[in-house]
Amino acid sequence: MSDQRDGNDKSNVRSGGTKNNLGNLLVNNALLSEQQLEDVRVASESSGKNFAGELARLGYVEETHLVEFLSEHYGVPSLDLDDVQVEEEVINMIPRDVAERHSVIPIQQEGSTIVVAMSDPSNIYAMDDIKFLTGFNVEVVVSSETNIQSALDTYYEQFSSGGESSGGGDGTMMGFGDDVDVMEEVRMLTEEDEFDAGQATEEAGEAPVIRLCNLILVDAIKRNASDIHIEPYEYEFRIRYRIDGVLSEIMRPPMRMKQAITSRLKIMSKLDIAERRLPQDGRIKLVLGENKEVDFRVSVLPTLYGEKIVLRILDKSNLQLDMTKLGFEADQLETFRHNIHQPFGMVLVTGPTGSGKTTTLYSSLQSLNKPSENVSTAEDPVEFNLAGINQCQMNDTIGLNFSAALRSFLRQDPDIIMVGEIRDFETAEIAIKAALTGHLVLSTLHTNDAPGTINRLLNMGVEPFLVTSSLNAIVAQRLARRICSECKEEVETDEETLRDLGLTDEQLDGAVVYHGAGCKRCNKTGYKGRVALYEVMHVNDEIKEGVLQGFSAMELKETAIRTGMRTLRMSGIRKLLEGTTTISEIIRTTRADS
């Protein structure tokens, strides 16, 4: 069979099965004449269909006789597909285009093995492709070509998935099927947007890996994932997407592909593929189709069993800059807008990684961006380019950090300054001084809630009188998953559960709670998209007095609530009663107020 891999016949073999192998086998066993073999070959090449398909159409060999012969010759069982019922999750393991190209259909999955029916058990290329796509060992049964084609039409029409995922992580590659053709439209941009011929030559022999990496990137964009996690372990290698804030396992490629995938992504990110001991950071820019550009922020971390790669997807088309659509309640939005439109002072946005802080800041900058204002930002990294705003990328290796950038900004005649994150006393001190000298300063901090931010600044070493003099407002936020609109339904909930959540007697009266039952649109999760929960604390005179008197975080929180602040849990409850999110999401993203 090795001669079939050489020369121009390779494409024919891959698209139409091992036609020479099957044809010669039939001729050698007097089941087909040389002339009939040539007829089938010509018909196959002209129609583009596989050899077995044309053999069945021309009727040179009785299909039942052919199945019996192949079963005996190759020592594999024969199967009438009319006698079996295939489950949807099994069908979805192999994309329809792959199944039709090789004339195969998955029958069942047993542990780490997938059983497939084939009309040509000698088609090693089909088996290689299936093993490559699923990560499973392949066990073959033989069926007639007509039987397989009928089953393909029946099952793929019935489930209407074409290999799309229904979610979950059963060890297979999920949901890539229809994106195979998209790969033709994927192009990687370098800084100079040049084509590296030498690199392309090296990569030519790794085409399956290139294709798989492209598929992973495009599929993540298609699913609106925010991050891709590629994780090596001792006995397995898995890929997960973070969709709507929750990680889901998508596939488990074969362990033998671990190094190839890692190297390919490092090459795309312009990283040192020989360095496997130290963390590395890079960036990938892809062009999809004619005009859609997507950036990936890449982080490589050495672990016990190889390098873990996390890619943050930065899709500008999904960037929401309209503040009215972020999730603010009307009064919260009014308070926030009032504070960011002050001539000077500091507004802080807090929350964990992935809570939407950058989106809130960018929407604020977009609102403040006018020809009359000089706006400068210090970011690490610059996630999105905003027209009319001077954005500065931090680079610690050359000493360009937040504090150094801030000092330079103050010599650039700024009106509005945005600092990506206040991480230390030096940055906090310069930011506060800027806020006290006629500049509006926007920044982020990693704290659990808005009142706790003040204590964090004090713990950094900032004097209480500087905090009270500079701070306009603090916004804490979280992202909760939205209930899918297609499968949203009312769910019965006992009063005690709602009361424990924090609902008041007034809110309990007539409260209706919803959840998502799960459908194809939301991949059976019950959720589609996310909504922000906000805690907006205006630093009023009472809070300032409390800071100067040394109030604890809890005392500051009580003061803020008494003067009109709505906590994250309270905002979550409002979203719950509006039918936007669920009880489990409120519990997952917020903590009780007492």
Secondary structure as UniProt FT lines:
FT   HELIX           2..5
FT   TURN            7..8
FT   HELIX           9..16
FT   HELIX           19..28
FT   TURN            29..30
FT   HELIX           34..47
FT   HELIX           51..58
FT   HELIX           63..74
FT   HELIX           81..83
FT   HELIX           88..91
FT   TURN            92..93
FT   HELIX           96..102
FT   STRAND          104..110
FT   TURN            111..112
FT   STRAND          113..118
FT   TURN            121..122
FT   HELIX           124..134
FT   STRAND          137..142
FT   HELIX           145..159
FT   TURN            162..163
FT   HELIX           177..179
FT   HELIX           181..185
FT   STRAND          186..189
FT   HELIX           197..204
FT   TURN            205..206
FT   HELIX           207..222
FT   TURN            223..224
FT   STRAND          225..232
FT   STRAND          237..243
FT   TURN            244..245
FT   STRAND          246..251
FT   HELIX           255..257
FT   HELIX           258..268
FT   TURN            269..270
FT   TURN            273..274
FT   STRAND          280..288
FT   TURN            289..291
FT   STRAND          292..303
FT   TURN            304..305
FT   STRAND          306..314
FT   HELIX           316..318
FT   HELIX           323..325
FT   TURN            326..327
FT   HELIX           330..340
FT   STRAND          345..350
FT   TURN            353..354
FT   HELIX           357..368
FT   TURN            371..372
FT   STRAND          375..379
FT   TURN            387..388
FT   STRAND          390..393
FT   HELIX           396..398
FT   HELIX           402..409
FT   TURN            410..411
FT   STRAND          416..419
FT   HELIX           425..436
FT   TURN            437..438
FT   STRAND          440..445
FT   HELIX           450..460
FT   HELIX           464..470
FT   STRAND          471..483
FT   STRAND          488..490
FT   HELIX           495..501
FT   HELIX           505..508
FT   TURN            509..510
FT   STRAND          514..516
FT   TURN            520..524
FT   STRAND          527..538
FT   HELIX           541..548
FT   TURN            549..550
FT   HELIX           553..562
FT   TURN            563..564
FT   HELIX           568..577
FT   TURN            578..579
FT   HELIX           583..589
//
